[in-house]
């Protein structure tokens, strides 16, 4: 029996490598749904991300932020594996499986302003691969080091191809000082094969601080020399859509201003998960959906998320 070589091989103990992308960025020529303009689709295809400002109004943002704060302070939720604390602190860093733990987040995942963008760029119906709230509290919110989400999802979850998109709904203003998301434009066109062999149950550590599946400094420097670094400075209510292989990260928040976002990952229903690489155990369902691949039904277009 012939085994096909993985075109996105990584963490196989060899040295790092830069591999040209083998997949489209926008599927079906962006014709599957109508949400972005042709110019916006071109921007997403070129840069690997797009920022849509003021997509949600102040009341909607406040309702979402209140829900995230409530959940972060709920002792029952804090007991769950889905609640990840900051390294060296009991401050909540992330809450996973938001679309199932919160009725409000479930509605947000199906909001036409989000789901039709995902359907348009992925060229198919979509489901939630992962959802979470990210909290970066003032003074003690730690960094998220540079990484490509697809590299982790491919190796640790068995996501076959680059056919997923993340969206980050800003629940607080992102400014120069509170650790905004930073992206490397054009980096989605190159897959960075990373060094090292993944330990079992790597997620227990990586959700606090990732050390495997991170790019080497030389590859990062080359990506930055080609595309630069763009921090996203935008008001609450804006949404960042970024391609699953776009290199991104954020610095620690040593300012007094907290940073929070609600994060949804849409995967194509035609790109459901295989087994993880190298015999790794599948990560928990709250990190990577694999038990039920259910296409999302959009909410009514005029429904307000409050």
KOLTOR-540563 format. One record per residue (C-alpha): residue number from 1; chain; x, z, y. Coordinates in nm, 4 decimals, decimal comma, padded with zeros to 6 digits, m for minus. Layout:
BEGIN
num | chaine | u | w | v
NUM | A | X | Z | Y
...
//
This chain:
BEGIN
num | chaine | u | w | v
1 | A | 00,0000 | 00,0000 | 00,0000
2 | A | 00,1406 | m00,0954 | 00,3419
3 | A | 00,1393 | 00,1718 | 00,6117
4 | A | 00,0982 | 00,0352 | 00,9618
5 | A | 00,3560 | 00,1619 | 01,2069
6 | A | 00,2186 | 00,3783 | 01,4852
7 | A | 00,2713 | 00,1855 | 01,8083
8 | A | 00,2600 | 00,5166 | 01,9980
9 | A | 00,4948 | 00,7177 | 01,7820
10 | A | 00,6077 | 01,0480 | 01,9339
11 | A | 00,7483 | 01,3875 | 01,8341
12 | A | 00,9122 | 01,2492 | 01,5218
13 | A | 01,2484 | 01,4190 | 01,5893
14 | A | 01,4030 | 01,1022 | 01,7304
15 | A | 01,5218 | 01,0632 | 02,0863
16 | A | 01,2798 | 00,9878 | 02,3679
17 | A | 01,1613 | 00,6318 | 02,4265
18 | A | 00,9548 | 00,4377 | 02,6787
19 | A | 00,7014 | 00,2132 | 02,5043
20 | A | 00,4967 | m00,0518 | 02,6838
21 | A | 00,1227 | 00,0082 | 02,6768
22 | A | m00,0511 | m00,1902 | 02,4003
23 | A | m00,4122 | m00,1375 | 02,5148
24 | A | m00,6297 | m00,2539 | 02,8048
25 | A | m00,6772 | m00,0198 | 03,0991
26 | A | m01,0263 | m00,1480 | 03,1816
27 | A | m01,2300 | m00,2669 | 02,8831
28 | A | m01,4872 | m00,5490 | 02,8793
29 | A | m01,3608 | m00,6552 | 03,2231
30 | A | m01,5423 | m00,3607 | 03,3780
31 | A | m01,8800 | m00,5234 | 03,3157
32 | A | m02,0350 | m00,2739 | 03,0716
33 | A | m02,1808 | m00,0580 | 03,3530
34 | A | m02,2048 | m00,0759 | 03,7302
35 | A | m02,0633 | 00,2231 | 03,9168
36 | A | m01,7348 | 00,1190 | 04,0768
37 | A | m01,6877 | m00,1819 | 04,3014
38 | A | m01,4511 | m00,4599 | 04,1969
39 | A | m01,1884 | m00,3245 | 04,4378
40 | A | m01,2235 | 00,0253 | 04,2924
41 | A | m01,1863 | m00,1076 | 03,9391
42 | A | m00,8721 | m00,2930 | 04,0478
43 | A | m00,7326 | 00,0276 | 04,2028
44 | A | m00,7987 | 00,2210 | 03,8821
45 | A | m00,6386 | m00,0527 | 03,6717
46 | A | m00,3307 | m00,0693 | 03,8975
47 | A | m00,2682 | 00,3006 | 03,9624
48 | A | m00,4230 | 00,4632 | 03,6563
49 | A | m00,6568 | 00,6743 | 03,8695
50 | A | m00,9054 | 00,6639 | 04,1528
51 | A | m01,0397 | 00,9338 | 04,3872
52 | A | m01,4058 | 00,9201 | 04,4882
53 | A | m01,4551 | 01,1514 | 04,7841
54 | A | m01,7696 | 01,3575 | 04,8491
55 | A | m01,9362 | 01,2516 | 04,5250
56 | A | m02,1134 | 01,5886 | 04,5012
57 | A | m02,2734 | 01,7629 | 04,7981
58 | A | m02,2024 | 02,1184 | 04,9185
59 | A | m02,5004 | 02,2750 | 04,7393
60 | A | m02,4046 | 02,1137 | 04,4095
61 | A | m02,0412 | 02,2204 | 04,4450
62 | A | m02,1375 | 02,5784 | 04,5305
63 | A | m02,3703 | 02,5967 | 04,2303
64 | A | m02,0945 | 02,4696 | 03,9990
65 | A | m01,8373 | 02,7065 | 04,1477
66 | A | m02,0733 | 03,0018 | 04,1128
67 | A | m02,1298 | 02,9120 | 03,7470
68 | A | m01,7567 | 02,8858 | 03,6767
69 | A | m01,6879 | 03,2168 | 03,8526
70 | A | m01,9720 | 03,3851 | 03,6631
71 | A | m01,8377 | 03,2625 | 03,3321
72 | A | m01,4820 | 03,3634 | 03,4194
73 | A | m01,5985 | 03,7185 | 03,4901
74 | A | m01,8363 | 03,7462 | 03,1918
75 | A | m01,6763 | 03,9886 | 02,9410
76 | A | m01,8470 | 03,8148 | 02,6496
77 | A | m01,7068 | 03,4760 | 02,7455
78 | A | m01,3634 | 03,6254 | 02,8123
79 | A | m01,3594 | 03,7406 | 02,4484
80 | A | m01,4022 | 03,3855 | 02,3223
81 | A | m01,1142 | 03,1700 | 02,2038
82 | A | m01,2388 | 02,9158 | 02,4585
83 | A | m01,1229 | 03,1421 | 02,7436
84 | A | m00,7500 | 03,0932 | 02,8070
85 | A | m00,5634 | 03,3387 | 03,0291
86 | A | m00,2585 | 03,2791 | 03,2460
87 | A | 00,0798 | 03,3486 | 03,0813
88 | A | 00,1713 | 03,7103 | 03,1539
89 | A | m00,1667 | 03,7833 | 03,3135
90 | A | m00,5292 | 03,8513 | 03,2204
91 | A | m00,6499 | 03,6053 | 03,4858
92 | A | m00,8594 | 03,3275 | 03,3306
93 | A | m00,6736 | 02,9940 | 03,3403
94 | A | m00,9237 | 02,7697 | 03,1600
95 | A | m01,2596 | 02,7879 | 02,9865
96 | A | m01,3078 | 02,5184 | 02,7230
97 | A | m01,6280 | 02,3707 | 02,5774
98 | A | m01,8026 | 02,3998 | 02,9110
99 | A | m02,0548 | 02,1268 | 02,8249
100 | A | m02,1889 | 02,3455 | 02,5430
101 | A | m02,1426 | 02,6931 | 02,6894
102 | A | m02,3196 | 02,6088 | 03,0151
103 | A | m02,6455 | 02,4227 | 03,0625
104 | A | m02,5327 | 02,3250 | 03,4110
105 | A | m02,2073 | 02,1785 | 03,2793
106 | A | m02,4044 | 01,9917 | 03,0119
107 | A | m02,6058 | 01,8256 | 03,2864
108 | A | m02,2939 | 01,7479 | 03,4878
109 | A | m02,1385 | 01,5732 | 03,1866
110 | A | m02,4385 | 01,3363 | 03,1848
111 | A | m02,4562 | 01,2871 | 03,5592
112 | A | m02,4804 | 00,9128 | 03,6401
113 | A | m02,2102 | 00,9505 | 03,9068
114 | A | m01,9648 | 01,0376 | 03,6295
115 | A | m02,0855 | 00,8860 | 03,3063
116 | A | m02,1376 | 00,5337 | 03,4400
117 | A | m01,7810 | 00,5242 | 03,5737
118 | A | m01,6605 | 00,6232 | 03,2262
119 | A | m01,8833 | 00,3644 | 03,0567
120 | A | m01,7644 | 00,0968 | 03,2996
121 | A | m01,3908 | 00,1429 | 03,2522
122 | A | m01,4128 | 00,2138 | 02,8767
123 | A | m01,6523 | m00,0722 | 02,8030
124 | A | m01,8766 | 00,1252 | 02,5684
125 | A | m02,0973 | 00,4265 | 02,5251
126 | A | m01,9063 | 00,7533 | 02,5559
127 | A | m01,9034 | 01,1105 | 02,4284
128 | A | m01,7284 | 01,4271 | 02,5444
129 | A | m01,3898 | 01,4657 | 02,3777
130 | A | m01,3103 | 01,7825 | 02,5724
131 | A | m01,4495 | 01,9783 | 02,8656
132 | A | m01,3156 | 02,2754 | 03,0536
133 | A | m01,3086 | 02,4621 | 03,3800
134 | A | m00,9616 | 02,5039 | 03,5289
135 | A | m00,8971 | 02,7996 | 03,7540
136 | A | m00,5770 | 02,8357 | 03,9483
137 | A | m00,6154 | 03,1696 | 04,1305
138 | A | m00,4320 | 03,2357 | 04,4534
139 | A | m00,0818 | 03,3868 | 04,4241
140 | A | m00,0699 | 03,3801 | 04,0409
141 | A | m00,1980 | 03,0421 | 03,9193
142 | A | 00,0780 | 02,8853 | 03,7089
143 | A | 00,1845 | 02,5237 | 03,6910
144 | A | 00,0743 | 02,2506 | 03,4508
145 | A | 00,3952 | 02,0628 | 03,3703
146 | A | 00,4121 | 01,6821 | 03,3712
147 | A | 00,2388 | 01,5271 | 03,0723
148 | A | 00,0271 | 01,2406 | 02,9445
149 | A | m00,2959 | 01,3687 | 02,7904
150 | A | m00,3034 | 01,0779 | 02,5479
151 | A | 00,0324 | 01,1771 | 02,3979
152 | A | m00,1150 | 01,5139 | 02,2971
153 | A | m00,4516 | 01,3756 | 02,1934
154 | A | m00,2849 | 01,1053 | 01,9844
155 | A | m00,0428 | 01,3369 | 01,8034
156 | A | m00,2394 | 01,6622 | 01,7769
157 | A | m00,5949 | 01,5241 | 01,7595
158 | A | m00,5528 | 01,1775 | 01,6086
159 | A | m00,7031 | 00,9803 | 01,8983
160 | A | m00,6221 | 00,6213 | 01,7926
161 | A | m00,5915 | 00,4275 | 02,1182
162 | A | m00,5826 | 00,4635 | 02,4961
163 | A | m00,9555 | 00,4398 | 02,5541
164 | A | m01,0469 | 00,7672 | 02,7237
165 | A | m01,0825 | 00,8762 | 03,0850
166 | A | m01,0671 | 01,2206 | 03,2439
167 | A | m01,2582 | 01,3263 | 03,5504
168 | A | m01,1781 | 01,6298 | 03,7590
169 | A | m01,4550 | 01,7533 | 03,9875
170 | A | m01,2963 | 01,9479 | 04,2724
171 | A | m01,4827 | 02,2757 | 04,3264
172 | A | m01,2450 | 02,3894 | 04,5997
173 | A | m01,0477 | 02,1993 | 04,8598
174 | A | m00,7175 | 02,0676 | 04,7258
175 | A | m00,4496 | 02,1078 | 04,9917
176 | A | m00,0711 | 02,0803 | 05,0073
177 | A | m00,0257 | 02,4485 | 04,9265
178 | A | m00,2588 | 02,5466 | 04,6407
179 | A | m00,1098 | 02,3414 | 04,3582
180 | A | m00,3066 | 02,0142 | 04,3801
181 | A | m00,3108 | 01,7617 | 04,1002
182 | A | m00,0161 | 01,5209 | 04,1244
183 | A | m00,0156 | 01,1796 | 03,9564
184 | A | 00,2454 | 00,9083 | 03,9101
185 | A | 00,0853 | 00,5745 | 04,0052
186 | A | 00,1370 | 00,3043 | 03,7436
187 | A | 00,2686 | 00,5467 | 03,4811
188 | A | m00,0259 | 00,4685 | 03,2510
189 | A | 00,1404 | 00,1355 | 03,1681
190 | A | 00,4225 | 00,3120 | 02,9820
191 | A | 00,3921 | 00,5514 | 02,6879
192 | A | 00,6624 | 00,8194 | 02,6865
193 | A | 00,7578 | 00,9081 | 02,3318
194 | A | 00,8614 | 01,2747 | 02,3387
195 | A | 01,1281 | 01,4658 | 02,1523
196 | A | 01,0769 | 01,7525 | 01,9115
197 | A | 00,8633 | 01,8394 | 01,6110
198 | A | 00,5261 | 02,0007 | 01,6807
199 | A | 00,4866 | 02,3570 | 01,5468
200 | A | 00,1713 | 02,4536 | 01,3585
201 | A | m00,1088 | 02,5830 | 01,5824
202 | A | 00,0822 | 02,4576 | 01,8839
203 | A | m00,2335 | 02,4746 | 02,0954
204 | A | m00,2195 | 02,8552 | 02,1043
205 | A | 00,0889 | 02,8323 | 02,3214
206 | A | 00,0481 | 02,4910 | 02,4848
207 | A | m00,2790 | 02,5805 | 02,6568
208 | A | m00,0860 | 02,8467 | 02,8469
209 | A | 00,2452 | 02,6621 | 02,8807
210 | A | 00,3259 | 02,3303 | 02,7146
211 | A | 00,6766 | 02,2827 | 02,5762
212 | A | 00,6227 | 02,0095 | 02,3146
213 | A | 00,4801 | 01,6737 | 02,4134
214 | A | 00,6369 | 01,6853 | 02,7582
215 | A | 00,8435 | 01,3914 | 02,8855
216 | A | 01,2210 | 01,4066 | 02,9215
217 | A | 01,3692 | 01,4177 | 03,2745
218 | A | 01,5211 | 01,0677 | 03,2582
219 | A | 01,1917 | 00,9037 | 03,1625
220 | A | 01,0112 | 01,1011 | 03,4322
221 | A | 01,2649 | 00,9966 | 03,6924
222 | A | 01,2241 | 00,6308 | 03,5979
223 | A | 00,8448 | 00,6555 | 03,6240
224 | A | 00,8689 | 00,8230 | 03,9645
225 | A | 01,1238 | 00,5694 | 04,0920
226 | A | 00,8774 | 00,2941 | 04,0003
227 | A | 00,5533 | 00,4529 | 04,1206
228 | A | 00,6278 | 00,7602 | 04,3291
229 | A | 00,4211 | 01,0788 | 04,3175
230 | A | 00,0769 | 01,1072 | 04,4737
231 | A | m00,0739 | 01,4529 | 04,5277
232 | A | m00,4519 | 01,4427 | 04,5544
233 | A | m00,5491 | 01,6165 | 04,8769
234 | A | m00,9268 | 01,6094 | 04,8978
235 | A | m01,2294 | 01,8174 | 04,9783
236 | A | m01,4465 | 02,0011 | 04,7281
237 | A | m01,7050 | 01,7629 | 04,5843
238 | A | m01,4550 | 01,4824 | 04,5390
239 | A | m01,3831 | 01,3553 | 04,1871
240 | A | m01,0576 | 01,2245 | 04,0415
241 | A | m01,0942 | 00,9784 | 03,7529
242 | A | m00,7657 | 00,9204 | 03,5729
243 | A | m00,6696 | 00,7169 | 03,2707
244 | A | m00,5749 | 00,9127 | 02,9601
245 | A | m00,2102 | 00,7996 | 02,9670
246 | A | m00,1469 | 00,8607 | 03,3380
247 | A | 00,1398 | 01,1063 | 03,3865
248 | A | 00,0240 | 01,4070 | 03,5864
249 | A | 00,0897 | 01,7740 | 03,6536
250 | A | 00,0530 | 02,0418 | 03,9182
251 | A | 00,2725 | 02,3104 | 04,0706
252 | A | 00,2086 | 02,6838 | 04,0738
253 | A | m00,0297 | 02,8214 | 04,3334
254 | A | 00,1561 | 03,0762 | 04,5453
255 | A | m00,0871 | 03,0336 | 04,8342
256 | A | m00,3814 | 03,2707 | 04,8895
257 | A | m00,6272 | 02,9824 | 04,8350
258 | A | m00,7628 | 02,9461 | 04,4803
259 | A | m00,8022 | 02,6034 | 04,3236
260 | A | m01,0786 | 02,5287 | 04,0757
261 | A | m01,2127 | 02,2199 | 03,9061
262 | A | m01,4529 | 02,1170 | 03,6336
263 | A | m01,2886 | 01,8782 | 03,3914
264 | A | m01,4615 | 01,6289 | 03,1602
265 | A | m01,2913 | 01,3928 | 02,9162
266 | A | m01,4964 | 01,0915 | 02,8125
267 | A | m01,3856 | 00,9031 | 02,5018
268 | A | m01,5216 | 00,5714 | 02,3826
269 | A | m01,7592 | 00,5986 | 02,0887
270 | A | m01,5404 | 00,3224 | 01,9410
271 | A | m01,2288 | 00,5423 | 01,9630
272 | A | m01,3277 | 00,8479 | 01,7575
273 | A | m01,0570 | 01,0678 | 01,6104
274 | A | m00,8498 | 01,0092 | 01,2988
275 | A | m00,6458 | 01,2815 | 01,1335
276 | A | m00,3700 | 01,4398 | 01,3443
277 | A | m00,0179 | 01,3045 | 01,2940
278 | A | 00,2471 | 01,4519 | 01,0623
279 | A | m00,0010 | 01,6580 | 00,8603
280 | A | m00,0863 | 01,8854 | 01,1513
281 | A | m00,4061 | 02,0837 | 01,1189
282 | A | m00,6874 | 01,9624 | 01,3442
283 | A | m00,7191 | 02,1632 | 01,6611
284 | A | m01,0397 | 02,3650 | 01,7072
285 | A | m01,3619 | 02,1854 | 01,7937
286 | A | m01,3689 | 02,3406 | 02,1386
287 | A | m01,0464 | 02,1525 | 02,2218
288 | A | m01,1170 | 01,8226 | 02,0478
289 | A | m01,4615 | 01,7065 | 01,9356
290 | A | m01,4604 | 01,5662 | 01,5832
291 | A | m01,7651 | 01,7121 | 01,4061
292 | A | m02,0285 | 01,5104 | 01,5922
293 | A | m01,9765 | 01,1969 | 01,7968
294 | A | m02,2977 | 01,1712 | 01,9958
295 | A | m02,3215 | 00,9127 | 02,2760
296 | A | m02,4259 | 01,0806 | 02,5990
297 | A | m02,7596 | 00,9935 | 02,7549
298 | A | m02,7358 | 00,9784 | 03,1353
299 | A | m02,9562 | 01,2083 | 03,3396
300 | A | m03,2194 | 01,0553 | 03,5609
301 | A | m03,0411 | 00,8926 | 03,8534
302 | A | m03,2017 | 01,1186 | 04,1148
303 | A | m03,1541 | 01,4472 | 03,9298
304 | A | m02,9504 | 01,6949 | 04,1364
305 | A | m02,7151 | 01,9307 | 03,9549
306 | A | m02,8033 | 02,2764 | 04,0901
//
